Amino acid sequence: MSQPVRYDVAVIGAGTMGMSAASFLTERGAHTLVIDAFDPPHNKGSHHGDTRMIRHAYGEGRAYVSLVKRAQKLWENLDRTSQYPIFKKTGVLGIGPRDSAFLGETIASAEKYDLPLQRLSKGDIETRWPGLSIPDDYIGCYETESGLLYSEHAIQAYRERAVANGAELVMNTPVESLEFHEDGVTIVTSEATFYAKKVIVTVGAWAKQLLPDLLLPLAPTRKVVGWFDADETLYSDASFPSFFVEDDDRMFYGFPSLDGAGLKVGRTDGGQAIDPNLHTQDFGRYEADEGDLRHFLATYMPEANGALNQGKTCLYTMSDDHDFIVDVHPEHHNVLIACGFSGHGFKFGSVMGEVLSQLTLDGQTSFDLSRFRLARFRA
């Protein structure tokens, strides 16, 4: 019986972080296997839905800013070298109560890192963007240099770069189990067995299933987004920004109408807990799918509350504290785990690919990743 091919690195899960990591690994000459249960980009995971936001002044914490600044440079590089559009500078408008902790941290991070951020009153906002109607006690923060990323284009571009650099792709092949050895990992699927000296596990919602002994604190969640017919003079990307809005204890986000597709809106919180194996495109299954989005539009953007042009579902997989998990397996030094990115992680896909390649090939990175260690859940 012939021995399996020995790869330098196997990337298990070829979504946002995995495909980016494969691109950076192969740029450095690593013999890389990329294996996925589906065929990215696809509609089964967290990258589905055309667009994702990139913000630099960061309400989730100042510790993220250095990473996102590097991510921006890498996305712009991919945009220049790819046949696909990757980044569009729409600006990002954040809206919320005057005493919002999230906006407060956004402002503080901009001040610490000298990021361009305009602080706006209700009057400023409604004058500049007449399609918006906001409460009297709300304020805004507008980043001029940020915008949106074309998520599926980005994954396709990294995929093509990885293949051009020699990556071997095995798609539509779920990994059934991992067998750990001192000098590598055996990867078992129903079709074949693979062997790699090092493994990066970036399987998103399936991380708990593939690494059950770790009891990873992850919550796969069904989320929805919708595109609504909108007044193009008010909401097209020619004049309207990407945005997020705090609405009481809820957080909505969205994007201007691109090529007449309609205003896109979603909600970062809420959703339904789900077994990722049961996820499907079933927008409209719950009344709240469209109902929550329409409530938001009727309140804040009434001229965008038109016909539903399209609705989609995607998987969120967040950690219990909403920070990422990026760490070496506590028992197996040749396994690197990266998960829990959903909700605000896509924008970091470029830099995380670079970081994962550095950790795998060099054992270190210049970025402080202490916030993302597994040990924080075991304190």
Secondary structure, 3 states (H helix, E strand, C coil): CCCCCEEEEEEECCCHHHHHHHHHHHHCCCCEEEECCCCCCCCCCCCCCCEEEECCCCCCCHHHHHHHHHHHHHHHHHHHHCCCCCEECCCEEEEEECCCHHHHHHHHHHHHHCCCEEEECHHHHHHHCCCCCCCCCEEEEEECCCEEEEHHHHHHHHHHHHHHCCCEEECCCCEEEEEEECCEEEEEECCCEEEEEEEEECCHHHHHHHCHHHCCCEEEEEEEEEEECCCHHHHECCCCCEEEEEECCEEEEEECECCCCCEEEEECCCCEECCHHHCCCCCCCCHHHHHHHHHHHHHHCHHHCCCEEEEEEEEEEEECCCCCEEEECCCCCCEEEEECECCCCHHHHHHHHHHHHHHHHHCCCCCCCHHHCHHHHCC
